[in-house]
Amino acid sequence: MAAPMKFARVCCQKQLKNFSVLTSHKTKLLNTQRNRYIHSDQNGAEYDVAIIGGGIVGMATARELRVRHPNISFVVLEKEKEISFHQSGHNSGVIHAGIYYTPGSLKAKLCVQGVELLYDYCDKNNIPYNKCGKLIVAVENEEIPRLEGLLERGNQNGVKDLRMLGPKEIKEIEPNCEGLKAVHSPHTGIIDYKVVTQSYGQTFEKLGGHILTDFEVTGFSVTKESGHGIDYPVTIRGTRADKGSSREVKCKHVVTCGGLFSDRLAELSGCNREPRIVPFRGDYLLLKPEKTNLVNGNIYPVPNPLFPFLGVHFTPRINGDVWLGPNAVLAFKREGYKLMDFSAADAKDAISFRGLQKLAMRNLGFGIKEMYRGFNIAAQVKLLQRYVPSLKVSDVKRGPSGVRAQALDRDGNLVDDFVFDAGEGELGSRILHVRNAPSPAATSSLAIAKMVADKVENTFHL
């Protein structure tokens, strides 16, 4: 047991070191926050390109475009008072290696490219991360063929240093984990994506880009031809959340990276709302501090192809916490991070959508179980005990939640690829919507940004 204990001790020391660096980095970000977003009160300004959405995809895209086009003016419009407020700041923080995705698919290519770009960016910008690795564990014989298929898929995708482990080797990496076989991915890591997104924002501003916060977009229109109107033909209207006052900027072109609101932004510009965004909330449990030594790295199940999500897993955090879960349930509010959060408008919008109705009917039993586990901690722990039998209900407490922007078509199929959309006419032809940037979007953010920037250049002839 000497080797595993040494591994765990080293892993813990890395976590503590990373937490110290992260705390210092976050303090630095907060100190600079007072001087950031100095353009937040600017109204009626004119820009060449406006990017709507200050999440990780929007900020990575803005940064990439600014690097490529230093002589073009760019602005990011964000409805909250800071960037990375929603999905980018409410996720598990896993840096995925690219194992799960169909070989040759865009998701696979972008993830494998993106993980290398992300690690390199973090090294150059002093952003802490931890390559704590991942085990995908088979606990039943029927899971082994699927596990072997994942290994083959990962190798085809170019994921580095994957290997199949037996029970003894599993114990060497995760002493408390039980399994028949496991795929080990040593380059899977953990990070704080909020810090990453804010770093993208700082880089964008240092390069001369502007970020307007507290700007909730309410509509698009063709600029009236007065003054410089003919030079900046798109007017973006918005409101300031705290005061309810109106705001607007003028621009030549628009790129929307709206995440949970991408379909509604598309509709505002005259495009079809489909694929629809249906919000799914994931509720996590949290290991109590004295129990975080139960795991060293990520422990994941072999995904069941009959269900649309990966299943519950163990996820260390860069600050030393360990998250367990999540479940996956319909969120009755698009930005509803609490168990009982509810918006009548959002709930009606989701439930009335034919695509969600079809998805729910196909997965009714799964959905009921997921909802039950959201309320019943013991039921969630029972699933997790398949991988770490020594885990007890008394070892955990309720943790945070995240909301995933899941794109659905009208037949109830999960949209698993990137979707771009643009309208017609003077207004629609100047707006490019990033309708769906599927998981692992955070890991792939820099690679996605390159692809979106290419699309922007081709669409708008920059």
ZIDABEL-V619140 format. One line per field, one symbol per residue. phi: phi as a letter, one per 20 degrees, with the letter a starting at -180 (. if undefined). Layout:
# ZIDABEL-V619140
phi: ???
This chain:
# ZIDABEL-V619140
phi: .ffgffgfffgffffffffffffffffffffeffeelfefefcmfccfcdddodefffffffffffffcfedeccddcfeebeledgfdccfmeeeeoffeggnffgfffffffffffgfffffdlefbbeenbdddedcgfefgffffffffffffnfemfbedegffgffecgeedafbbeddfefccadfffffffgfffgffeofdcdelcefdrcbffffbmegfecfdddebcegfdmfebbcdbebccdcelfdfffffffeneffeffededededecffgfdfffcdcfcceffeffdecfnfbdcfdfeofcecpeebcfeebfdeedgdfbcgfffffffffgffgfffffcfffffffffffedfffffgffffdcfffcgfecbfdfcccdeeecefenefedcfcdbbecngegfdcddefbcfgeffgegfffgffffgfffffdlf
